[in-house]
Amino acid sequence: MAPKADQFLGESQSMLPASSPHRFPIKIAPGDIDFMGHVNNAVYLTWVQAAVIDYWRSVAPQDAVAQHLWVALKHEITFLKPTFLGDTVFAEVIAEKAQGARTFFKTMIMRGEVLVTEVQSIWCCLDAATRRPARLAKEVLTRFLPE
């Protein structure tokens, strides 16, 4: 089951123009810390999933949100610096392009102005009723893709 955005920190930005990254606040919990004393690598995927879904919900019309689901097909993660309990971090998400039912997202995990992790993801849009891949209408795509 996908994490809910509200379990992370609170409200994110809403109704962003397509050219602006979506900022998603993240709270590091004690359970996120591994045996090495920093956030476990697997936790970043949870953050990315919550941030991308929150981004979708903030820019898409409510009817499109109700009619579509997203599943991750691929994540490519570059870890640049570790994060620790007590760090203030956030994700910045931008949709880069769409091809058919697939959309390509870039998520940057930031600690202040410092990029700590970069994630390139490919997600598949599904029809919520049939659970089959679905292309988004052009008017929906223009709400969150760069021009």
C-alpha positions as CSV (number, residue, x, y, z in Angstrom):
1,M,0.0,0.0,0.0
2,A,1.3,3.4,-0.9
3,P,2.2,5.8,1.9
4,K,-0.1,8.8,2.3
5,A,1.4,12.2,1.8
6,D,0.1,13.5,5.1
7,Q,2.1,10.9,7.1
8,F,5.3,12.7,6.2
9,L,5.0,16.3,7.3
10,G,2.0,18.3,6.2
11,E,0.7,20.3,3.3
12,S,2.8,20.8,0.3
13,Q,2.5,23.5,-2.4
14,S,-0.6,23.3,-4.5
15,M,-1.6,24.3,-8.0
16,L,1.9,25.0,-9.2
17,P,2.7,26.2,-12.7
18,A,4.2,23.4,-14.8
19,S,7.7,25.0,-14.8
20,S,8.0,25.0,-11.0
21,P,9.3,22.1,-9.0
22,H,6.8,20.7,-6.5
23,R,8.2,21.0,-3.0
24,F,7.3,18.2,-0.6
25,P,8.4,18.4,3.1
26,I,9.8,15.3,4.7
27,K,10.2,14.4,8.3
28,I,12.8,11.9,9.2
29,A,11.5,9.4,11.8
30,P,13.6,7.4,14.2
31,G,12.5,4.2,12.4
32,D,14.1,5.6,9.2
33,I,17.6,5.2,10.7
34,D,19.6,2.1,9.9
35,F,22.5,0.4,11.7
36,M,25.0,2.9,10.2
37,G,23.3,5.8,11.9
38,H,21.8,7.4,8.8
39,V,18.5,7.1,6.8
40,N,18.3,3.7,5.3
41,N,18.5,3.7,1.5
42,A,15.1,2.0,1.1
43,V,13.4,4.9,2.9
44,Y,14.2,7.2,0.1
45,L,11.9,5.2,-2.2
46,T,9.1,5.7,0.2
47,W,9.8,9.5,0.2
48,V,9.9,9.6,-3.6
49,Q,6.6,7.7,-4.0
50,A,4.9,10.0,-1.5
51,A,6.3,13.1,-3.2
52,V,5.4,12.1,-6.7
53,I,1.8,11.2,-5.7
54,D,1.5,14.4,-3.8
55,Y,2.7,16.3,-6.8
56,W,0.1,14.6,-9.0
57,R,-2.7,15.4,-6.5
58,S,-1.6,19.0,-6.3
59,V,-1.6,19.8,-10.0
60,A,-4.2,17.5,-11.5
61,P,-7.9,18.2,-11.6
62,Q,-9.9,16.3,-9.0
63,D,-11.7,14.2,-11.6
64,A,-8.3,13.1,-13.1
65,V,-7.0,12.2,-9.6
66,A,-10.1,10.1,-9.0
67,Q,-9.8,8.4,-12.4
68,H,-6.1,7.5,-12.4
69,L,-3.5,5.7,-10.3
70,W,0.3,5.7,-10.6
71,V,2.7,2.8,-10.3
72,A,6.5,3.1,-10.4
73,L,8.2,1.1,-13.2
74,K,11.8,2.2,-12.5
75,H,13.9,4.3,-10.1
76,E,17.5,5.2,-10.7
77,I,18.9,6.7,-7.4
78,T,22.1,8.6,-7.0
79,F,23.0,9.0,-3.3
80,L,25.3,12.0,-2.9
81,K,25.3,12.6,0.9
82,P,23.7,10.8,3.9
83,T,20.8,12.2,5.8
84,F,20.4,11.9,9.6
85,L,17.7,12.1,12.3
86,G,17.2,15.8,13.0
87,D,18.0,16.9,9.4
88,T,15.5,19.1,7.7
89,V,14.9,17.7,4.2
90,F,12.4,18.1,1.4
91,A,11.8,16.7,-2.0
92,E,11.5,18.7,-5.2
93,V,9.6,16.9,-7.9
94,I,9.2,17.8,-11.6
95,A,7.6,15.8,-14.4
96,E,10.0,15.9,-17.3
97,K,8.1,14.2,-20.1
98,A,5.3,11.7,-21.0
99,Q,5.3,8.9,-23.5
100,G,2.0,7.0,-23.8
101,A,1.0,5.9,-20.3
102,R,4.5,6.5,-18.9
103,T,5.7,9.7,-17.3
104,F,9.3,10.5,-16.4
105,F,9.9,12.3,-13.1
106,K,12.9,13.8,-11.4
107,T,13.0,14.0,-7.7
108,M,15.7,15.8,-5.7
109,I,16.0,15.3,-2.0
110,M,17.5,18.5,-0.5
111,R,18.9,19.5,2.8
112,G,18.6,23.2,2.6
113,E,20.4,24.2,-0.6
114,V,22.4,20.9,-0.7
115,L,21.3,18.1,-3.0
116,V,21.7,14.9,-1.1
117,T,19.9,12.4,-3.4
118,E,18.7,12.5,-7.0
119,V,16.1,10.1,-8.4
120,Q,15.1,9.6,-12.0
121,S,11.8,7.6,-12.1
122,I,9.5,6.2,-14.7
123,W,5.9,5.8,-13.6
124,C,2.9,4.3,-15.4
125,C,-0.5,5.9,-15.3
126,L,-3.4,3.4,-14.8
127,D,-7.1,3.8,-15.2
128,A,-8.4,3.5,-11.6
129,A,-11.4,1.3,-12.7
130,T,-9.6,-1.2,-15.0
131,R,-6.1,-1.0,-13.6
132,R,-4.9,-0.9,-17.2
133,P,-2.3,1.6,-18.6
134,A,-4.0,4.9,-19.5
135,R,-2.8,8.0,-21.4
136,L,-3.6,11.3,-19.8
137,A,-5.6,13.8,-21.7
138,K,-3.6,16.6,-23.1
139,E,-5.3,19.2,-20.9
140,V,-4.2,17.2,-17.8
141,L,-0.6,16.8,-19.1
142,T,-0.2,20.5,-19.6
143,R,-1.0,21.1,-15.9
144,F,2.3,19.4,-14.8
145,L,4.6,18.9,-17.8
146,P,7.2,21.6,-18.7
147,E,6.4,23.4,-21.9
